[in-house]
Amino acid sequence: MQGRRARAERQGGKALLWAAVGGVALSSTPMMAEELHTSRFGLYGSAGLLDMPTAEAAPDGQLSLSHTRFGPVRRTTLAFQILPRLSGSLSYSGTENLTDEFDVYWDRTFDLSYQLFDEGTYRPAVSLGLRDLMGTSLLGSEYIVATKSVGERLRVTGGLGWGRLATQNDLGFSIGNRDGDLRDTGGTLNYDQWFRGPVGAFGGLSYDLNDKLTVLAEYSSDAYLAETERGIVTHNSPFNVGLSYHITPHITATASYLYGDMFGFGITGFLNPKTPAVKGGLEPAPIPVMQRPSRSADALGWSGAWIEDGTDAPAIRKALARAMAKEGLELEAMSLTATRAEVRFNNTRFAARAEALGRLSRLMSRAFPPSVETFVMTEVVEGVPTQSTIVPRTGVERLEFEPAGQMLAVTQFADPRALPSDPLVRLDDVYPRLHWSVSPYLTASVFDPESPLRADIGLRGKVNYELMPGLSLRASTSVRLSGNIADEDVSVDDTTLPPVRSEAPYYSNQVQLENLTANWYGHPAENIFTRASVGYLERMYGGVSGEVLWKKSASRLALGAEVNYALKRDFDDLFGFGDYDIVTGHVSGYYDMGNGFHGQVDVGRYLAGDWGATFSVDREFNNGWRVGAYATLTDVPFDEFGEGSFDKGIRISMPSDWFAGTPTTERNDFLLQSLTRDGGARLNVQGRLYERIRGTQQPEIEDRWGRYWR
């Protein structure tokens, strides 16, 4: 009976499989050529039916977070549509009783999928994928899969798989040899196994009953060998069925019955940085441009009435400062001649610098005499002028209701040091000045096998006290209200490295002085910026940090160098130091690759004394979102580094105005990285130059120029 049942399952599975493959290959339903998009994800948190992948892709730029449970397995996945055809996902999977060592065996996996072809009238979409391409290989597999729409509701999928996706329905041949042994630490590319070994086939169908509910059916090529050998999964059937339901436009839930033995449930939330949470924006409308009288070009009729001593008009300066303050712009200094006015300002509100410039140009049209034709708006960061934007007043008047691109065409950008200097008059009460904030914080620690998620919540206070242009005192203090990061085990695998980061949990005190520094910023020459910091540089280290940056306003390239003398701080004494010190430093290159991608390379010495380089790539959206990844490779051997083999991570930076709909320069940064190790560790110095400078310069201003007239 059992043998006959098994044969019936195999034959029935092949019938479904070949029906799926045949539907993909032979479908003649006319359809416009388009990308095959989905907002539904399988058990791996990426485009799929249930346990099997599809050739679908999420909309470009979409981020999703999913959690699935089935049988002894739980999995949390963060996925990102990196490019219209390329998607990546990071998963953290736990399997109960898979080993004798852990009650739950936790495994990190990184997957990639690339859509080779879009769907056409008769052609299916085709994707190539890698699962667990640099992990322990427990979930390692590769596949090529095709998906085709048949009508408006049915999608048919068929594919071939290797590795784990070839343990069921083996087609009877192999491509090379495959090592099925698990790796102890993971973290390195297992390219020697890709598309090797036996080949299995899988397929399935999805049918939209309506706009919210989808029926799913698949024939799986995964036999769950390791799980069945441990007796934690009973694999009775290769058939899986399920239902997917769109709870809201941004949340999908899936229920499934898998392998004839277990039920599954998953929920996915997703958003797209391209689509703001609040449409349009909630900021007050700007004041309109004031048009000049027709005789405005006659400078002789105005110079004596508006300008005192040919340099400045105090009444204009004070009135402009009051008007700018209402817009979140702080006037620092001003120069005024008969035909030219320069305003140096500090922007405290607008993450989109173009919006700050547009509002300031409106105010300048009202503040200055009609003879003034040239407006120069120079942004100041940390007391240092970083970028001058030059606009003709005639353009401001004429193009207020035209597309922003027309205004950009008549706008110029320059380093303030490259411009002719008119006498500047500084406001009397600009310095010293104080900026402060108090806000809640959430700090998370992930990937610890003993406790996959640890977190602290509390309050953080920040102070930036600017004594004079370029000189400031910065401090940050946190008060932990609840959390368990301090309970994390700080033991490290066999290593000779000093514990420069692995002791981080010891610094999760209830009250923590995160940093307290004196900082000196300068702009000593054209395109050259400098920073010097001394004090408690970060939570774990104090010392001295110096930095120089070459950044030309219009250039995609920037070069920098940093040198630090770091002393390890005491665990318990807020102001004390330990007995470890080191000189570290890096030479850095930054490059805007275009199309929203940005690269960075840092080469130098790290906190543990190791030498190497960090490589970073970020996708940056015009609205301020950033999603990226980094990897650090040093002279520390992989086995000495410990689990994960080398430091790497995924980072996401979200502008607060995207969620709130009101202008703000605040950001929310998240970092997902492998377990905290000591190799490749770098100081977390606040206020590094590149991020402070480049946001004010031409390329980023142009990226968001569409907000100039907002």
C-alpha positions, 0 to 999 in steps of 0.5 A, a space after each residue: 500500500 505504501 509503495 503504491 501510494 508513493 508511486 501515485 504521488 510521484 506520478 500525480 506530482 509529475 502531472 502537475 509539474 508538466 502541466 505547469 511547464 507546458 502552460 509556461 511553454 505553450 501558452 498562447 494567450 495574447 498579453 502585452 510585454 511587461 515586467 511580472 510584478 507581485 506583492 505576494 511572497 513565499 515561505 522564503 520571504 521572496 517571490 514564490 508560490 509557497 516553498 517554491 520560487 517563481 519568476 515574478 519580481 516585486 516593483 522596483 525599490 520595494 522593501 518587505 519584511 515577512 515572518 513565516 511559521 510552518 512545522 518546526 520552522 520559523 523564518 523572518 526575512 527582509 527583502 529588497 528589489 535592488 533593481 527592476 530585475 535584481 532582488 535580494 533577501 536576508 533571512 533568519 531561520 530557526 528550526 526546532 530540534 534540528 541538532 542536539 546542541 540547540 533547542 532551536 538551530 538558527 541559520 542566516 541566509 542571503 538569497 539573490 534572484 535575477 529576472 533574465 527576461 520579462 514576460 512577453 506576449 508568448 514568452 514567460 518571464 524567466 529568473 535565475 536564483 541562488 538561495 543561501 549563497 554564502 551560508 552553511 548550505 543547510 538551505 543552499 539551492 539554485 534554480 532557473 524558473 519560468 512564470 507565465 500569465 494565462 489570462 488575467 487571473 492565472 499564473 503558471 510556474 515551472 522550474 529546475 532546481 539544484 541542491 536542496 531543490 533537487 532532493 525530490 523529483 530528481 530528473 535522473 542526471 547530474 551536472 558535476 558533483 556537489 558537496 552536501 556537508 554543512 559549513 561550521 561558520 558560513 559567511 563565504 561564497 559557496 560558489 563551488 556548489 552553484 548549479 552542481 549535482 542532481 537536477 530536480 523539477 518543480 512547478 505550480 499555479 496561482 489563481 486570483 479569485 478576486 483582488 484580495 484572495 489568491 489560491 496557490 498550488 505547487 509540486 515541491 522538489 524539496 524532500 526536507 532530508 535533514 528534517 525528516 532524518 531528525 524526525 521533526 518533519 514527516 514528508 508525506 506528499 510533495 504537494 502544497 496548497 495555500 491561500 494568500 489574502 491582501 489584508 491591506 494594500 501593504 499587508 498580505 497573509 498566507 495560510 498553507 498546508 504543506 507536505 501532507 503533514 503540517 500547516 503554515 502561516 505567513 504575514 508580509 508587510 511591504 513599502 516602496 521608498 518611491 511612494 511617500 507614506 503621506 502624499 504631497 506634504 503637510 508643510 505650510 505653503 510658501 509665500 509668493 515671489 514679489 515682482 519688481 516694478 518695471 523700472 527695477 533695472 535702474 540701480 541708481 534710483 535705489 542704491 542710496 535708499 536701501 544700502 548704507 555705506 555700500 555694504 549692508 542695510 540693518 533693517 533688511 537684515 533683521 527683517 529677513 532673519 525674522 522671516 527666515 526663522 519662520 521657515 526653519 532657516 537661520 540667517 548667519 551673515 549677509 552681504 549687499 551691493 547695488 546688484 548682488 546679495 548673498 545670504 549665509 544660512 543654516 538649514 534646520 528644517 528641510 532635508 531637501 535642500 532645494 526646497 530650502 533654497 526655493 523658499 529662501 529665494 522667495 524671501 529674498 525677492 521681498 527683502 532686497 531692493 529691486 536693483 539687486 539682480 543676483 541672489 547668492 544663497 550659501 549654506 553653512 554646516 557646523 559653522 562652515 560655508 559649504 555650497 553657494 547657489 546662485 540664481 538670477 532674480 529675473 528667473 525667480 520672478 519669471 519661472 515661479 509657476 513653471 516646471 522646476 527644471 527651467 529654474 535649474 537651467 538658470 542656476 549655478 553652483 560654486 564653492 564659496 571660496 571660489 566666489 568674489 567676496 563682498 563684505 559680509 556682516 554677521 548677525 550679532 546673536 548667531 553665536 553661541 547657539 544651542 540645538 537640542 532634542 530628546 527622543 525615544 530610541 530602540 536598539 536591537 541586537 540580532 543573530 545571537 543563537 541563544 536569543 535571536 532578538 535582543 533589544 533596549 528601549 529608552 530615551 536619548 538626549 542630544 545637544 549641539 552647542 556651537 560656540 563660534 563658527 566651526 567650533 562646537 560641543 556635542 553630547 549624547 546621553 541615553 537612559 535605558 528604560 527596558 531591555 536585555 542587550 546587557 544580558 548577551 553572552 560576550 564569549 567569542 570563538 577561539 581568537 587572539 584578537 583583543 575584544 574591541 567590539 565583542 564586549 559591547 553588551 557591557 556598555 549597555 548601562 542604564 545611563 550611558 554617556 554616548 559621546 561628549 566631544 569638542 569639534 572644530 570644522 574648517 574649510 581652509 581651501 577651495 574644495 578642502 574640508 577638515 574636522 578635528 574631534 576630541 573627547 568621548 568619541 562614541 559609546 566604547 571609545 574616547 580619544 582624538 580624531 582628525 579628518 580631511 576631505 576633498 569634495 568638489 561641488 559638482 564632482 561625483 568623486 570625493 577623497 578623504 583621510 582620517 586618523 584616530 587615537 582611540 582609548 577604550 572606555 571603562 565599562 561602568 565609570 561614565 568618564 573612565 578609561 580602560 587599558 587598551 589604546 590604538 592608532 587607527 585610520 583610513 583613506 577613503 574614496 567615495 563615488 556617485 555611480 549614477 542612477 541612484 547608486 553610491 559606492 565607498 571604499 575605506 582602506 586602513 587599520 581597524 580597532 583590533 590592529 588588523 589591516 584591510 578594507 571596507 566596501 560599501 554600496 548603497 541605493 539612494 532614492 531622490 526622497 532621501 531613502 537609502 538601502 545598502 550593504 557593506 563588507 569588511 575584509 582584513 588580514 584576520 583569517 576567517 576561522 579566527 574571526 569566528 562565525 560569519 567569517 568576516 564583518 558584513 551587514 545591510 543598512 537602511 536609512 529612512 528620512 523622517 519626513 517620508 513618514 511624517 509628511 512635514 519637513 525635517 532633517 531627522 533620519 532613522 538608521 538601521 543596521 543588520 549585521 552579522 554577530 558582533 566580532 572584533 575583526 574589521 571593527 571601526 570607530 563610530 565617530 559622529 559628524 564625519 565630513 562626507 555625509 555632512 558636506 555632500 548633502 549640501 552640494 550640487 549633485 544631491 540638490 539637483 536630485 531633489 530639485 523638483 521641490 524647489 517651488 514647494 
